[in-house]
């Protein structure tokens, strides 16, 4: 059965990301390595800035400014009243 392990290949050396495979053999082990497109790793690193921009856009959005959040929550929370908040 084939097992999959995540790693980054840098200067012909593998850096294991999640789980390190246990290889108990003094003999060479056959492996298959699939190289992912380079921009996939780069996209993950830039997601922080994209997320920050999206959150700023949401924060500047005034769509729900006229909604009473406490009243809205009480109307939608039907299971029990919250203590000291009535």
N, C-alpha and C positions, 0 to 999 in steps of 0.2 A: 504494500500500500504506500502511495506517495504521500509525503508530509510536506507542508508548506511552511516556510519560516520567512519573516520579514527581515530585510537587511538593506544596508546602503553599501554600495561598492565604491570605494574611494582609493585611488592609487593601487589598484589590484588587490585590495584587502577588503574583506567583508566585515562590516560593523553590524552586529545583530541588534535589532530594535526591540522585539518583544521577548521571545523565548529563544534560548540558545540550544541548538540541537545537541543531544548527547551522543557522541560517536565513540564507542569503545572498541576501536579497531586500530591496529598498527599498520594495516594495509590501506592503500588508497580507496576512497569511497567515490562512486560515481554520483554526480549531481547534474541537474538541469537548472540553468539560471535563465530567467526571463528578464530582459532589460526593459523597464518601463520608460515611456517617453520622459525626457528630462524635465519638461515643463510641469509634469504632475507634482513632483516634489516642490518645485518653485511656487506653484499655485497655493499649496498648503501654507507656505510661509507668508504669503501676501494676504491671506484671508483676514488677518488681524486688522489691517488697515481698511479693507472692505467692510468689515463688521463695524469698525468705529465710524465710518462714514454713514453706514445705514442707521446706526443708533442716533447719530446727530440729526439725521433727516427725520427720524421718528420723533425725537425730542422737540424739534422745531415745528412739527405738525400740530395744528390747533383744531383738529377734527372733533375731539372729545372734550374740549374745555368746558362745554356747557353741561356735561354729565356730572351729577352728584355721585361720586364713586362710592361713598358709604351707603347711600340709598340703593344704588345699583347692586352692590354686593349683598345687601340684606334681601333684596327681591330675588336674587338668583341663588342664594344659599338657603335652601329649604330644610336642611337636616336639623339645625339647632340654632338658637340665638347665641351670639357671642357674649361672654360674661363681661360686665362693666362697660358695654358699648351700646346700650339701648337708649 
